[in-house]
């Protein structure tokens, strides 16, 4: 997956914005003010921090050793750092980004979730 593809995919989700709260290189993708993805699109290798169910996080780390690791500078129980440079199938990376978005949306107040469901 290229950096441009990763960025476009993150921005394809409803109500997603890209912000740079830490520095000009670090893209933070948020829905309703809550982060679901964090990446340096210019980094080599390309990696992205994604929220993950704790049990799934452990399984993914075991199944993809070295490519899915505990979230760098994040809560290691709920976040993974995923290598998105082609070492993992792009379909898996997209699935993990979508899962992260869905987890964050599920944690939003009901009113926010309802607003996201409107066309």
C-alpha positions as CSV (number, residue, x, y, z in Angstrom):
1,X,0.0,0.0,0.0
2,X,1.4,3.4,-0.9
3,X,1.2,6.4,1.5
4,X,-1.3,8.0,-0.9
5,X,-3.5,4.9,-0.9
6,X,-3.4,4.7,2.9
7,X,-4.3,8.4,3.3
8,X,-7.1,8.1,0.8
9,X,-8.5,5.0,2.4
10,X,-8.5,6.6,5.9
11,X,-10.2,9.7,4.6
12,X,-12.9,7.6,2.8
13,X,-14.7,6.9,6.1
14,X,-17.7,9.0,7.0
15,X,-16.8,12.2,8.9
16,X,-13.1,11.6,8.9
17,X,-10.6,14.4,9.1
18,X,-6.8,14.5,9.0
19,X,-5.0,16.6,11.5
20,X,-1.4,17.3,12.5
21,X,-1.4,17.9,16.3
22,X,2.1,16.5,17.0
23,X,4.2,17.7,14.0
24,X,3.8,18.4,10.3
25,X,4.9,14.8,9.4
26,X,2.5,12.9,11.6
27,X,-1.0,12.5,10.1
28,X,-3.7,11.8,12.7
29,X,-7.0,10.5,11.3
30,X,-10.0,11.2,13.5
31,X,-13.8,10.7,13.5
32,X,-15.8,13.1,15.7
33,X,-12.6,14.2,17.4
34,X,-11.4,10.7,18.2
35,X,-8.2,9.2,16.7
36,X,-8.4,5.9,14.8
37,X,-5.2,6.0,12.8
38,X,-1.8,7.7,13.2
39,X,1.0,7.6,10.6
40,X,4.0,9.3,9.2
41,X,3.1,9.0,5.5
42,X,6.7,9.7,4.6
43,X,8.2,7.1,6.9
44,X,10.1,4.1,5.7
45,X,8.8,1.5,6.2
46,X,5.3,2.9,6.1
47,X,3.6,2.0,9.4
48,X,0.3,3.0,10.9
49,X,-1.0,2.9,14.5
50,X,-4.5,1.4,14.7
51,X,-6.9,0.7,17.5
52,X,-7.6,-3.0,18.0
53,X,-9.6,-5.3,20.2
54,X,-7.1,-6.5,22.9
55,X,-7.7,-10.2,22.0
56,X,-7.4,-9.6,18.3
57,X,-4.3,-7.5,18.9
58,X,-2.5,-10.4,20.5
59,X,-3.6,-12.8,17.8
60,X,-2.5,-10.5,15.0
61,X,0.9,-9.9,16.7
62,X,1.5,-13.7,16.9
63,X,0.3,-14.3,13.3
64,X,2.3,-11.5,11.8
65,X,5.4,-11.3,14.0
66,X,7.4,-8.2,13.3
67,X,4.8,-6.7,11.0
68,X,2.1,-6.1,13.7
69,X,3.6,-5.0,16.9
70,X,2.4,-3.3,20.1
71,X,1.4,0.3,19.3
72,X,4.5,2.7,19.3
73,X,3.9,5.4,21.9
74,X,0.3,4.1,22.5
75,X,-1.6,2.0,24.9
76,X,-0.1,-1.4,24.0
77,X,-3.2,-3.3,25.0
78,X,-5.5,-1.4,22.6
79,X,-3.2,-0.2,19.8
80,X,-1.0,-2.0,17.2
81,X,1.6,-0.6,14.9
82,X,1.0,-2.2,11.5
83,X,3.6,-2.3,8.7
84,X,1.8,-1.1,5.5
85,X,4.7,-1.3,3.0
86,X,3.5,-4.3,1.1
87,X,4.8,-6.9,3.6
88,X,1.2,-7.6,4.6
89,X,-1.6,-8.0,2.1
90,X,-3.2,-4.6,1.3
91,X,-6.6,-6.2,2.0
92,X,-5.5,-7.1,5.6
93,X,-4.2,-3.5,6.2
94,X,-7.5,-2.1,4.9
95,X,-9.5,-4.5,7.1
96,X,-7.4,-3.4,10.2
97,X,-8.0,0.3,9.3
98,X,-11.7,-0.3,9.0
99,X,-11.8,-2.2,12.3
100,X,-10.0,0.6,14.0
101,X,-12.5,3.2,12.7
102,X,-15.4,0.9,13.7
103,X,-14.1,0.5,17.2
104,X,-13.7,4.2,17.7
105,X,-17.2,4.9,16.3
106,X,-18.7,2.2,18.6
107,X,-17.3,4.1,21.5
108,X,-18.8,7.5,20.5
109,X,-21.9,8.8,22.2
110,X,-25.1,7.6,20.7
111,X,-26.0,11.0,19.3
112,X,-22.7,11.1,17.4
113,X,-23.2,7.6,16.0
114,X,-26.6,8.5,14.8
115,X,-25.3,11.6,13.0
116,X,-22.7,9.4,11.3
117,X,-25.5,7.1,10.0
118,X,-27.2,9.9,8.2
119,X,-26.5,10.4,4.5
